Amino acid sequence: MEASNSTGTLSEEDAHALRERIRDLEAALGQNDAGIANTFRLTPTMTNLLGLLLALPTVNAEIIGQRLGIASDAKVAIHRLRQELKPWDVAIQSKRMLGYWLDPGTKQRVKAMLSNPGLLVMEDEKAPDLATGLQPVEPAA
């Protein structure tokens, strides 16, 4: 890929290739994922934070600040995300000096929710199946 032309700007082809690469990298980190936003009814910042938790083994305050540009305390962001995820019984684990993470079972359950949004059930509805965490939505009459 050519860095720039004689005027110091990117060619349209190079700019397009860079945009595609950015989309690929964001997808790999679970950023700007409409599926996460729609499934869990999250704001863009909370969507990106959950995406990081799904994509990485552990997430610390530095990663949250660098990747998401959250100026406020990472603890506050995690607290808010925990509150947003309570209806789906999704628990974010943490340990001081290590960071935040979703345990493997929770990650699997969240990914199942994302791949089958029609099967979602919130905490205040019927209890979900213990094996999958999902409960089929009853058809409307």
N, C-alpha and C positions, 0 to 999 in steps of 0.2 A: 504494500500500500504506500503510495507516494505521500510524504508528509505534508507538502504544500506546493503550490505552483509558484510562478515567478512573482505573484502579487502577495504571497504570504498567506493565502486562504486555501482551504481545502476544496478539492474538486467536488462536484455533486456526487460522483461515484464514491469517493472516499468518505464523504459525510454520511452517505447512506450506509456504507459498510460499518462505520463507527456506531451509528444509531442501532443497527442490528446487533452489534457486539454488546452494546450497553443493555439492550433488551435481554439478550442471552444471559449476561452476568446477573442482572436483576432477577431473572427467573430462577437462576441457580441458587440465589440467596433468598428466594421467596419474597422479593420486593415487588410492590405494586401488583400483587396477586388479587385479581377481582374475585376469584373463587373464595379466598380467605375472607375478604371484605364482605361479600354477600352472605356467605355461610354463617359467619359469626357476628355480622352487623357491626363491623369495626370501622373506626376512622382510619385514614391512610397511615398515620403514624403507628397506631396499634396493629394494623395489618402488617406493616413492615417488621415490627418487633416480633410478632408471632411467626412471620416468615423466617426470621433469623433463628428463632428457637427451633423451628422445624428443620432448618438447613444445617445448623452447626451443632456439634456435641455439647458445647457450653458457650454461653454468651456472658461477657463481663461488662462492667460499666464503660470501659474504654471502647469496646466494640460498639456498644449502643451509641455512644457519643460520636464515634467516627463514621459508622455506617449510616446512622439515621439522622445525625445532626441534631439530636435532642439536647437542647441547652440546659434544661432542668436536670435534676438529679435522676440517675437511672433507676434508683429505688422507687421513686415516684412513678415513673413510667411502668415499671414491673407491677407495682401495686395497682395501678389503673387497669392494666391488662388482666391481672388476676380477677379484679372485680367484674370486668367485661365477660370473662370466660366462666364465671361461676354458674350461670344457668346451664352450661354444658358439662359441668363437673370436670373441667380441665384444670389440673393442678400444675403450677410451675414450681419446680424444686429450686432450692438455693442453698449455698453454703458460703459462709464468709471467706473471703480471699480466694474463692474458686469461681463463683459466678452463678448463673441461672441456667436451668435446663429443663427439658421435658423428658421424663423417663421413657424408655423404649415402648412400653405398653401404651402410654399416653400418646406418643407420637404416632403409633400405629392406629390408634382409635381416631385421632384428629384427621389423619390421612384418609381413613375410611369415611369419615364424615364429609370430607372434601370431595371424595369420589362418588358419594351417594347422597347428595343434599336432600333428596326426597325422603330419606330415612331419618332425618334429624328429629330429635326430641329434646326439649329443654327440661331442666330439672323439675319445674313445677307441673309438668305433664306426666303421663304414665311413665313408670320406671323403665329404663332401657334394659335391653338384654345384657347380662353381665359379661358374656363372652366378647361381644362386639361393641357394647356401649350404645347400640342403635336400637330404635324401635320403629317399625314401619308406621307411617302416617296413615290413619284411617281415611278411606275415600270419603269425599263430601257426598251428602245425601241429596 
